[in-house]
């Protein structure tokens, strides 16, 4: 049901990116945190730094029209209001609750943490691909446009198509690397910690 609602609201491309991150995070979480929660002293700093870097990145995305830019790129109805609701309002509230859950070693919090590590840690590289994709709406027009998409009026949609603008940039690209650094490091550290625990369990038997 969630993928269907996501498709209706913002289209397939964001759903695929987010859904792919969620599936990958579930696999890591299932084989690590679910049955053997990581000590808070290790995972909490990694999570907090990743989320802080992510919020800086989201600030750039907002200032450069990420939602409307995605709407123009893939011809999907992703308004600035929807972007703010998801990433600037609901997201931070969820991250705050997750910090408490990680402190208490609650399994569900571990899944959210892995999702953040996988998403910002890996999926943000898509920002460097988007400038090369031909927009689904008026790719030859460099200026911003407003248009009704599937019954939703999307205003001020920028065009970041490299062949039109002559500039290799997409909304949020400058700071995309920020959450990738702690996110990727978290994946490495947590995977290493899990392997260490597994080896200790085997040798102790």
C-alpha positions as a LaTeX table, in Angstrom:
\begin{tabular}{lrrr}
\hline
Residue & $x$ (\AA) & $y$ (\AA) & $z$ (\AA) \\
\hline
Unk1 & 0.00 & 0.00 & 0.00 \\
Unk2 & 2.78 & 2.47 & 0.88 \\
Unk3 & 4.48 & 2.18 & $-2.54$ \\
Unk4 & 1.11 & 2.81 & $-4.23$ \\
Unk5 & 0.47 & 5.92 & $-2.13$ \\
Unk6 & 4.03 & 7.09 & $-2.75$ \\
Unk7 & 3.60 & 6.62 & $-6.49$ \\
Unk8 & 0.36 & 8.59 & $-6.47$ \\
Unk9 & 1.91 & 11.44 & $-4.47$ \\
Unk10 & 5.41 & 11.79 & $-5.92$ \\
Unk11 & 5.83 & 9.18 & $-8.66$ \\
Unk12 & 8.05 & 6.15 & $-9.11$ \\
Unk13 & 11.60 & 7.60 & $-9.16$ \\
Unk14 & 11.64 & 8.84 & $-5.52$ \\
Unk15 & 9.80 & 5.69 & $-4.44$ \\
Unk16 & 12.43 & 3.50 & $-6.09$ \\
Unk17 & 15.29 & 5.44 & $-4.48$ \\
Unk18 & 13.71 & 5.46 & $-1.02$ \\
Unk19 & 12.31 & 1.93 & $-1.37$ \\
Unk20 & 15.66 & 0.56 & $-2.49$ \\
Unk21 & 17.33 & 2.14 & 0.52 \\
Unk22 & 14.66 & 0.71 & 2.82 \\
Unk23 & 15.05 & $-2.83$ & 1.45 \\
Unk24 & 18.83 & $-2.70$ & 1.76 \\
Unk25 & 18.53 & $-1.25$ & 5.27 \\
Unk26 & 16.13 & $-4.04$ & 6.26 \\
Unk27 & 18.65 & $-6.68$ & 5.20 \\
Unk28 & 21.47 & $-5.09$ & 7.21 \\
Unk29 & 19.18 & $-4.49$ & 10.19 \\
Unk30 & 17.78 & $-8.04$ & 10.16 \\
Unk31 & 21.19 & $-9.67$ & 10.24 \\
Unk32 & 22.73 & $-7.24$ & 12.73 \\
Unk33 & 20.75 & $-4.97$ & 15.01 \\
Unk34 & 17.48 & $-6.94$ & 15.26 \\
Unk35 & 18.96 & $-9.89$ & 17.11 \\
Unk36 & 21.99 & $-8.18$ & 18.61 \\
Unk37 & 21.51 & $-4.43$ & 19.22 \\
Unk38 & 24.64 & $-2.32$ & 18.96 \\
Unk39 & 25.80 & $-0.54$ & 22.07 \\
Unk40 & 24.55 & 3.09 & 22.16 \\
Unk41 & 28.06 & 4.49 & 22.62 \\
Unk42 & 28.90 & 3.27 & 19.11 \\
Unk43 & 25.76 & 3.80 & 17.04 \\
Unk44 & 24.39 & 7.01 & 18.59 \\
Unk45 & 27.27 & 9.34 & 17.59 \\
Unk46 & 27.25 & 7.87 & 14.07 \\
Unk47 & 23.51 & 8.43 & 13.76 \\
Unk48 & 23.57 & 11.96 & 15.17 \\
Unk49 & 26.39 & 13.11 & 12.87 \\
Unk50 & 24.70 & 11.57 & 9.84 \\
Unk51 & 21.37 & 13.23 & 10.63 \\
Unk52 & 23.03 & 16.60 & 11.27 \\
Unk53 & 24.82 & 16.41 & 7.91 \\
Unk54 & 21.57 & 15.33 & 6.28 \\
Unk55 & 19.71 & 18.37 & 7.60 \\
Unk56 & 22.39 & 20.68 & 6.22 \\
Unk57 & 21.98 & 18.91 & 2.88 \\
Unk58 & 18.20 & 19.27 & 3.03 \\
Unk59 & 18.63 & 23.00 & 3.63 \\
Unk60 & 20.47 & 23.32 & 0.32 \\
Unk61 & 17.82 & 21.19 & $-1.38$ \\
Unk62 & 15.09 & 23.50 & $-0.12$ \\
Unk63 & 16.93 & 26.66 & $-1.15$ \\
Unk64 & 17.52 & 25.30 & $-4.66$ \\
Unk65 & 14.08 & 23.78 & $-5.24$ \\
Unk66 & 14.77 & 20.05 & $-5.03$ \\
Unk67 & 11.12 & 18.98 & $-4.96$ \\
Unk68 & 10.04 & 21.10 & $-7.96$ \\
Unk69 & 13.27 & 20.16 & $-9.78$ \\
Unk70 & 12.42 & 16.47 & $-9.37$ \\
Unk71 & 8.91 & 17.23 & $-10.57$ \\
Unk72 & 10.26 & 18.72 & $-13.77$ \\
Unk73 & 12.87 & 16.01 & $-14.20$ \\
Unk74 & 10.47 & 13.07 & $-13.95$ \\
Unk75 & 7.10 & 14.78 & $-14.61$ \\
Unk76 & 5.84 & 13.95 & $-11.11$ \\
Unk77 & 3.75 & 16.06 & $-8.69$ \\
Unk78 & 6.26 & 16.71 & $-5.90$ \\
Unk79 & 5.49 & 20.15 & $-4.50$ \\
Unk80 & 7.71 & 22.22 & $-2.24$ \\
Unk81 & 5.10 & 21.84 & 0.50 \\
Unk82 & 5.29 & 18.04 & 0.32 \\
Unk83 & 9.09 & 18.21 & 0.41 \\
Unk84 & 9.03 & 20.37 & 3.55 \\
Unk85 & 6.45 & 18.20 & 5.30 \\
Unk86 & 8.43 & 15.00 & 4.74 \\
Unk87 & 12.05 & 16.08 & 5.11 \\
Unk88 & 11.98 & 19.25 & 7.20 \\
Unk89 & 9.13 & 18.55 & 9.65 \\
Unk90 & 8.20 & 14.86 & 9.98 \\
Unk91 & 11.74 & 13.59 & 9.39 \\
Unk92 & 13.45 & 15.48 & 12.25 \\
Unk93 & 10.71 & 14.43 & 14.67 \\
Unk94 & 11.30 & 10.80 & 13.71 \\
Unk95 & 15.07 & 11.19 & 14.04 \\
Unk96 & 14.68 & 12.63 & 17.54 \\
Unk97 & 12.59 & 9.66 & 18.65 \\
Unk98 & 15.11 & 7.33 & 17.04 \\
Unk99 & 17.94 & 8.70 & 19.18 \\
Unk100 & 15.98 & 7.69 & 22.27 \\
Unk101 & 15.24 & 4.31 & 20.75 \\
Unk102 & 18.91 & 3.70 & 20.01 \\
Unk103 & 19.79 & 4.69 & 23.56 \\
Unk104 & 17.27 & 2.13 & 24.84 \\
Unk105 & 18.37 & $-0.40$ & 22.17 \\
Unk106 & 14.86 & $-0.70$ & 20.73 \\
Unk107 & 14.98 & $-2.86$ & 17.56 \\
Unk108 & 12.78 & $-0.59$ & 15.43 \\
Unk109 & 15.11 & 2.35 & 16.11 \\
Unk110 & 17.93 & 0.26 & 14.70 \\
Unk111 & 16.04 & $-0.11$ & 11.43 \\
Unk112 & 15.51 & 3.66 & 11.15 \\
Unk113 & 19.21 & 4.20 & 11.82 \\
Unk114 & 20.22 & 1.71 & 9.15 \\
Unk115 & 17.81 & 3.36 & 6.72 \\
Unk116 & 19.47 & 6.73 & 7.35 \\
Unk117 & 22.95 & 5.22 & 6.97 \\
Unk118 & 22.05 & 3.50 & 3.71 \\
Unk119 & 20.03 & 6.40 & 2.23 \\
Unk120 & 22.27 & 9.42 & 2.88 \\
Unk121 & 25.28 & 7.13 & 3.05 \\
Unk122 & 24.85 & 5.69 & $-0.43$ \\
Unk123 & 21.76 & 6.92 & $-2.30$ \\
Unk124 & 22.80 & 10.59 & $-2.26$ \\
Unk125 & 25.16 & 9.82 & $-5.16$ \\
Unk126 & 22.10 & 10.10 & $-7.42$ \\
Unk127 & 22.46 & 13.90 & $-7.20$ \\
Unk128 & 25.47 & 13.57 & $-9.50$ \\
Unk129 & 23.43 & 11.64 & $-12.06$ \\
Unk130 & 20.37 & 13.90 & $-12.21$ \\
Unk131 & 22.04 & 16.74 & $-14.22$ \\
Unk132 & 22.64 & 14.24 & $-17.03$ \\
Unk133 & 19.01 & 13.12 & $-17.28$ \\
Unk134 & 16.81 & 14.85 & $-19.84$ \\
Unk135 & 13.85 & 16.44 & $-17.99$ \\
Unk136 & 10.41 & 15.10 & $-18.72$ \\
Unk137 & 8.99 & 18.64 & $-18.95$ \\
Unk138 & 10.35 & 21.31 & $-21.34$ \\
Unk139 & 14.03 & 20.24 & $-21.27$ \\
Unk140 & 15.10 & 22.99 & $-23.72$ \\
Unk141 & 13.74 & 25.84 & $-21.57$ \\
Unk142 & 16.31 & 26.95 & $-19.02$ \\
Unk143 & 14.02 & 29.19 & $-16.95$ \\
Unk144 & 11.74 & 28.00 & $-14.15$ \\
Unk145 & 8.20 & 27.06 & $-15.10$ \\
Unk146 & 4.91 & 26.32 & $-13.34$ \\
Unk147 & 2.61 & 23.60 & $-14.55$ \\
Unk148 & $-0.22$ & 21.32 & $-13.51$ \\
Unk149 & 1.02 & 17.74 & $-13.10$ \\
Unk150 & $-1.58$ & 15.04 & $-12.52$ \\
Unk151 & $-3.96$ & 17.52 & $-10.93$ \\
Unk152 & $-1.38$ & 19.27 & $-8.75$ \\
Unk153 & $-0.02$ & 22.71 & $-9.60$ \\
Unk154 & 3.76 & 22.65 & $-9.19$ \\
Unk155 & 5.27 & 26.13 & $-9.17$ \\
Unk156 & 8.78 & 27.38 & $-9.97$ \\
Unk157 & 10.22 & 24.16 & $-11.34$ \\
Unk158 & 13.91 & 24.78 & $-12.15$ \\
Unk159 & 15.75 & 23.06 & $-14.98$ \\
Unk160 & 19.16 & 21.61 & $-14.08$ \\
Unk161 & 19.69 & 19.71 & $-17.31$ \\
Unk162 & 23.39 & 20.03 & $-18.13$ \\
Unk163 & 22.90 & 20.21 & $-21.91$ \\
Unk164 & 20.52 & 23.15 & $-21.48$ \\
Unk165 & 22.18 & 25.11 & $-18.68$ \\
Unk166 & 25.81 & 24.31 & $-19.46$ \\
Unk167 & 26.35 & 23.90 & $-15.72$ \\
Unk168 & 26.82 & 20.57 & $-13.99$ \\
Unk169 & 24.62 & 20.99 & $-10.92$ \\
Unk170 & 21.39 & 19.68 & $-9.41$ \\
Unk171 & 19.53 & 20.87 & $-6.33$ \\
Unk172 & 21.42 & 19.73 & $-3.23$ \\
Unk173 & 24.50 & 18.49 & $-5.08$ \\
Unk174 & 27.05 & 20.68 & $-3.26$ \\
Unk175 & 26.22 & 19.21 & 0.15 \\
Unk176 & 25.24 & 15.70 & $-0.96$ \\
Unk177 & 28.65 & 14.43 & 0.11 \\
Unk178 & 28.18 & 15.59 & 3.72 \\
Unk179 & 25.79 & 12.84 & 4.92 \\
Unk180 & 27.59 & 10.30 & 2.74 \\
Unk181 & 30.75 & 10.61 & 4.85 \\
Unk182 & 29.36 & 9.67 & 8.30 \\
Unk183 & 26.73 & 7.41 & 6.71 \\
Unk184 & 29.29 & 5.32 & 4.82 \\
Unk185 & 31.57 & 5.24 & 7.87 \\
Unk186 & 28.65 & 4.04 & 10.00 \\
Unk187 & 28.00 & 1.16 & 7.60 \\
Unk188 & 31.67 & 0.18 & 7.83 \\
Unk189 & 31.87 & 0.44 & 11.63 \\
Unk190 & 28.61 & $-1.38$ & 12.32 \\
Unk191 & 29.39 & $-4.16$ & 9.86 \\
Unk192 & 32.85 & $-4.53$ & 11.38 \\
Unk193 & 31.35 & $-4.62$ & 14.88 \\
Unk194 & 28.88 & $-7.32$ & 13.87 \\
Unk195 & 31.65 & $-9.43$ & 12.34 \\
Unk196 & 33.71 & $-9.05$ & 15.50 \\
Unk197 & 30.82 & $-10.17$ & 17.68 \\
Unk198 & 30.14 & $-13.15$ & 15.42 \\
Unk199 & 33.78 & $-14.24$ & 15.59 \\
Unk200 & 33.80 & $-13.84$ & 19.38 \\
Unk201 & 30.68 & $-16.00$ & 19.68 \\
Unk202 & 32.20 & $-18.72$ & 17.52 \\
Unk203 & 35.54 & $-18.79$ & 19.34 \\
Unk204 & 33.86 & $-18.80$ & 22.75 \\
Unk205 & 31.91 & $-21.97$ & 22.00 \\
\hline
\end{tabular}
